[in-house]
Amino acid sequence: MRLTGVLLVTALTLLLAVGSPVSGCPPSERAALLAFKAALNEPYLGIFNSWSGSDCCTNWYGVSCDPETKRVADIILRGESEDPIFEKAGRSGYMTGSISPSLCQLDRLTTLVVADWKDISGDIPPCLASLPHLRILDLIGNKLSGEIPADIGKLSRLTVLNLADNQISGSIPASIVNLKSLMHLDLSNNKLCGQIPSDIGKLSMMSRALLSRNQLTGPIPGSLANIYRLADLDLSLNQITGSIPGQLGSMPVLSTLNLDSNRLSGAIPTSLLSNTGLNILNLGRNSLEGNVPDVFGPKTYFTLLDLSYNNLKGSIPKSLSVAKYIGHLDLSHNHLCGAIPVGSPFDHLEASSFANNDCLCGTPLRTC
């Protein structure tokens, strides 16, 4: 009887332990958040004033927890926000300090956003790459330096990687191609060097790849054309060399391709100008050669077509005049010659679109 009673008490204890809701976040996670806070200085808005009390899941600004486990799931701290705390202060956010590796103790973290605080510096803690549930890593708009963690590819669930507008150096880690869930990649406006990984085409889920304003070299990987969902590719303002892979013109979803201000050479692939899904194409400020392919048609629709500052020769393609729409067209600073075609879109373009060529004539330039 005594044994039965003990078993009954034990069973009830276990039942209560399982059935009772978890109250408050674990002390270890509260300590990790406070260490993160201690490494930062936010002098104007007081966003960390709410980070007090024992339960970091309740009313801690920017922190949210899993409702069942009470484990910290999201940290979302944006320096550019419409939150009332910003409107009341009448200013955007500003923070100094660094990102503490204490965040790596939050092993149920799915979202980490510490964005647009302007002056947070130091390295990205390498241990962030060990957070198994991380889906969003957004550190845009700070002064972070050092390199992208070499093991970034371990974040198998990551869908967003945004490290833009910092001072990050080094090369793009080879492991980045293992981020099989990645949809949005933004590394623009940093100090990245070296080549784009040749097998970047393994990122089959990616829809946006923004790598502009760095110091990247080497060729454009042809494997990019394997990314079926890629809609926006921006490699502008780098030092990329070689020719433009013709396969890029056969990408079914690509709508924006920005390659301006590189060191690209060779001819413009015919497939790029005949791709009716491509709406923005900027190839300006390179060393492209040959004629402008005469492949435009009634389904051609470019809101922007910029081929300026190259070494293009020959005449302006007459097929441009049958295009469905050409918004902004820039053919200036080339070696084009002959008469500018009449009619749309040429009747709404200014002389600057054709300036500094060898011998173009006709409206809006001098008469032929």
C-alpha positions in Angstrom: 0.0 0.0 0.0 2.8 2.3 0.9 4.5 1.6 -2.4 1.3 2.3 -4.3 1.0 5.6 -2.5 4.5 6.6 -3.4 3.9 5.7 -7.0 0.7 7.8 -7.0 2.4 10.8 -5.6 5.2 10.5 -8.1 2.8 10.2 -11.0 0.8 13.3 -9.8 4.1 15.2 -9.4 5.1 14.3 -13.0 1.6 15.2 -14.3 1.8 18.6 -12.7 5.3 19.2 -14.0 4.2 18.4 -17.5 0.9 20.1 -17.4 1.9 23.4 -15.6 2.8 26.2 -18.0 6.4 27.4 -17.8 6.5 30.8 -16.1 9.1 33.3 -17.3 12.2 32.9 -19.3 15.1 30.7 -18.1 17.5 32.7 -15.8 20.4 31.7 -18.2 18.6 33.4 -21.1 17.8 36.5 -19.1 21.5 36.7 -18.2 22.5 36.3 -21.8 20.2 39.2 -22.8 21.5 41.4 -20.0 25.1 40.7 -21.2 24.0 41.7 -24.7 22.5 44.9 -23.4 25.7 45.6 -21.3 27.8 45.6 -24.5 25.7 48.3 -26.1 25.0 52.0 -25.4 21.7 53.5 -26.5 21.8 57.1 -25.2 18.6 58.7 -26.6 15.5 56.5 -26.7 15.8 54.3 -23.6 14.7 51.2 -25.4 16.5 49.0 -22.8 14.7 50.6 -19.9 12.1 47.9 -20.1 14.7 45.2 -19.8 14.2 44.7 -16.1 12.5 42.2 -13.9 12.9 38.4 -13.9 10.7 37.6 -16.9 12.4 38.6 -20.1 9.4 37.3 -22.1 7.1 40.0 -20.8 7.4 43.6 -21.9 11.1 43.5 -22.8 11.3 45.8 -25.8 12.1 43.9 -29.0 12.2 40.5 -27.3 9.6 37.7 -27.8 9.5 34.2 -26.6 7.9 30.9 -27.6 4.5 31.0 -25.8 4.8 27.4 -24.6 8.5 26.9 -23.7 9.2 30.5 -22.7 12.5 30.3 -24.5 13.7 33.5 -26.3 12.7 33.2 -30.0 13.1 36.7 -31.5 15.2 39.8 -30.9 14.0 42.6 -33.2 15.7 45.9 -32.6 15.4 48.4 -35.5 16.9 51.8 -35.4 14.6 53.0 -38.2 11.1 52.3 -37.1 7.6 53.8 -36.9 7.3 52.6 -33.3 5.9 55.3 -31.0 9.1 55.4 -29.0 10.8 56.8 -32.1 8.0 59.2 -33.0 7.9 60.6 -29.5 11.6 61.2 -29.6 11.5 62.7 -33.1 14.6 60.9 -34.1 16.0 57.6 -35.5 18.0 55.2 -33.5 21.7 55.4 -32.5 23.8 52.9 -30.7 27.4 52.3 -30.0 29.1 49.2 -28.6 29.3 45.7 -30.0 27.2 42.5 -30.4 28.0 40.2 -27.5 28.6 36.5 -28.1 26.3 35.9 -25.1 23.5 35.8 -27.7 24.9 32.4 -28.8 23.5 30.9 -25.6 19.9 31.6 -26.9 19.8 28.3 -28.7 16.1 28.6 -29.6 16.6 31.9 -31.3 14.9 32.1 -34.7 15.2 35.9 -35.5 18.0 38.3 -34.8 17.5 41.8 -36.0 19.9 44.5 -34.8 19.5 46.9 -37.7 20.2 50.6 -38.6 21.8 51.7 -35.3 24.6 53.4 -37.3 27.6 52.9 -34.9 27.6 49.4 -33.5 31.0 48.1 -34.3 33.2 45.0 -33.7 33.0 41.6 -35.3 30.0 39.4 -35.9 30.3 36.8 -33.2 31.4 33.6 -35.1 29.3 31.5 -32.7 26.1 32.9 -34.2 26.7 30.3 -36.9 25.9 27.6 -34.3 22.3 28.7 -33.6 20.4 25.8 -35.1 17.0 27.4 -35.4 18.0 30.8 -36.8 15.9 31.9 -39.8 16.6 35.6 -40.0 19.9 37.4 -39.4 19.6 41.1 -40.1 22.5 43.4 -39.0 22.2 46.0 -41.7 23.2 49.6 -41.2 25.9 49.5 -38.5 29.7 49.6 -38.5 30.4 46.0 -38.1 33.9 44.9 -39.3 35.9 41.7 -39.4 34.8 38.8 -41.6 31.5 36.9 -42.2 31.7 33.8 -39.9 33.4 31.0 -41.9 30.8 28.5 -40.7 27.8 30.6 -41.7 26.7 27.7 -43.9 25.7 25.7 -40.8 22.6 27.8 -40.5 20.5 25.3 -42.5 17.2 27.1 -41.7 18.4 30.6 -42.6 16.1 32.4 -45.0 17.4 36.0 -44.7 21.0 37.1 -44.4 21.3 40.9 -44.5 24.7 42.3 -43.5 24.5 45.4 -45.8 25.9 48.8 -45.0 28.6 47.8 -42.7 32.4 47.6 -42.9 32.8 43.8 -43.3 35.9 42.7 -45.1 37.4 39.4 -46.3 35.9 37.1 -48.8 32.4 35.6 -49.1 32.8 32.3 -47.1 32.7 29.1 -49.3 30.2 27.6 -46.9 27.6 30.2 -47.8 26.5 27.9 -50.6 25.2 25.4 -48.0 22.4 27.8 -47.0 19.8 25.8 -48.9 16.8 27.7 -47.4 18.2 31.2 -48.1 15.8 33.5 -50.0 17.3 36.9 -49.5 21.0 37.7 -49.5 22.2 41.3 -49.0 25.9 41.9 -48.5 26.0 45.3 -50.3 28.1 48.3 -49.3 30.8 46.5 -47.4 34.5 45.9 -48.1 34.2 42.3 -49.3 36.9 41.1 -51.7 37.8 38.0 -53.6 35.6 36.1 -56.0 31.9 35.2 -55.7 31.8 31.4 -55.0 31.6 29.6 -58.3 28.9 27.2 -57.0 26.6 29.9 -55.7 24.0 28.4 -57.9 23.4 25.8 -55.2 21.3 28.5 -53.4 18.2 27.2 -55.2 15.7 29.1 -53.1 17.2 32.5 -53.4 15.1 35.3 -55.0 17.4 38.3 -54.3 21.2 38.5 -54.4 22.5 42.0 -53.6 26.3 42.2 -53.6 26.9 45.7 -54.9 29.4 48.3 -53.6 32.2 45.9 -52.5 35.6 45.1 -54.0 34.7 41.7 -55.5 36.8 40.4 -58.3 36.8 37.5 -60.8 34.1 36.4 -63.1 30.3 36.3 -62.8 29.6 32.7 -61.9 27.6 31.0 -64.6 25.9 28.8 -61.9 23.8 31.8 -61.0 21.6 30.9 -63.9 20.7 27.7 -62.1 18.7 29.7 -59.5 15.3 29.4 -60.9 13.7 31.8 -58.4 16.3 34.6 -58.7 14.4 37.8 -59.5 16.9 40.5 -58.5 20.7 40.3 -59.0 22.9 43.3 -58.2 26.6 43.0 -58.7 27.2 46.7 -59.4 30.2 48.8 -58.2 32.7 46.0 -57.9 35.8 45.0 -59.9 34.3 42.0 -61.6 35.9 41.0 -64.9 35.3 38.7 -67.8 32.3 38.4 -70.0 28.6 38.3 -69.1 27.4 34.7 -69.0 24.8 34.3 -71.8 22.8 31.9 -69.5 21.6 34.9 -67.4 19.4 35.8 -70.3 17.4 32.6 -70.1 16.5 32.9 -66.4 12.7 32.8 -66.2 12.1 35.0 -63.2 14.9 37.5 -63.4 13.5 41.0 -63.6 16.4 43.2 -62.4 20.0 42.8 -63.4 22.5 45.5 -62.3 26.1 45.0 -63.4 27.2 48.6 -63.8 30.6 50.0 -62.8 32.6 46.8 -63.1 35.3 45.7 -65.5 33.3 43.5 -67.8 34.3 43.0 -71.3 33.1 41.1 -74.4 29.8 41.4 -76.2 26.3 41.9 -74.7 24.6 38.5 -74.8 21.7 38.6 -77.2 19.6 36.6 -74.7 19.7 39.5 -72.2 18.0 42.0 -74.6 15.5 39.4 -75.9 14.4 38.3 -72.4 10.9 39.8 -72.2 10.8 39.3 -68.4 13.8 41.5 -67.7 12.6 45.0 -66.8 15.7 46.7 -65.4 19.1 46.1 -67.1 22.0 48.2 -66.2 25.3 47.4 -67.9 26.8 50.9 -67.8 30.4 51.8 -67.0 32.1 48.6 -68.2 34.2 47.8 -71.2 31.6 46.0 -73.3 32.3 45.8 -77.0 30.6 45.0 -80.3 27.2 46.0 -81.6 23.9 46.4 -79.6 22.0 43.2 -80.5 19.0 44.0 -82.8 16.6 41.7 -81.0 13.9 43.9 -79.5 10.3 43.1 -80.1 6.7 44.0 -79.3 7.0 42.2 -75.9 10.1 44.1 -74.9 9.4 46.1 -71.7 12.3 47.9 -70.0 11.7 50.5 -67.3 15.5 51.1 -67.4 18.0 50.1 -70.1 21.5 51.6 -69.4 24.4 50.7 -71.8 26.3 53.9 -71.2 30.1 54.3 -70.8 31.1 51.2 -72.8 32.9 50.6 -76.1 29.8 49.7 -78.2 29.8 50.5 -81.9 27.6 50.3 -84.9 24.1 51.8 -85.1 21.2 52.0 -82.7 18.9 48.9 -83.3 15.8 49.9 -85.3 13.9 47.1 -83.5 13.9 49.3 -80.4 11.1 51.3 -82.0 8.7 48.3 -81.9 9.3 47.7 -78.1 6.2 47.7 -76.0 7.8 50.2 -73.5 11.3 51.7 -73.0 11.3 54.1 -70.0 14.8 55.3 -69.3 17.3 54.6 -72.1 21.0 55.6 -71.9 23.4 54.9 -74.8 25.7 57.8 -74.1 29.5 57.6 -74.0 30.0 54.8 -76.6 31.1 54.7 -80.2 27.7 54.5 -81.8 27.1 56.0 -85.3 24.3 56.7 -87.7 20.7 58.1 -87.5 18.7 57.8 -84.3 15.5 55.9 -85.2 12.3 58.0 -85.1 9.1 57.4 -83.1 8.7 55.8 -79.7 10.7 55.6 -77.4 13.1 58.0 -79.0 10.5 60.9 -79.1 10.5 61.3 -75.3 14.3 60.9 -74.7 16.7 63.8 -74.1 20.0 64.4 -75.8 21.9 63.2 -72.7 20.7 59.6 -73.6 22.9 59.7 -76.8 25.6 62.2 -75.9 29.3 61.5 -76.5 29.1 59.0 -79.2 31.2 59.0 -82.4 28.7 60.1 -85.0 25.0 59.8 -84.0 22.6 62.2 -85.5 18.9 63.0 -85.6 16.4 64.1 -83.0 17.2 65.0 -80.2 20.8 65.6 -81.5 21.8 67.5 -84.6 20.1 66.8 -87.9 21.7 64.2 -90.1 
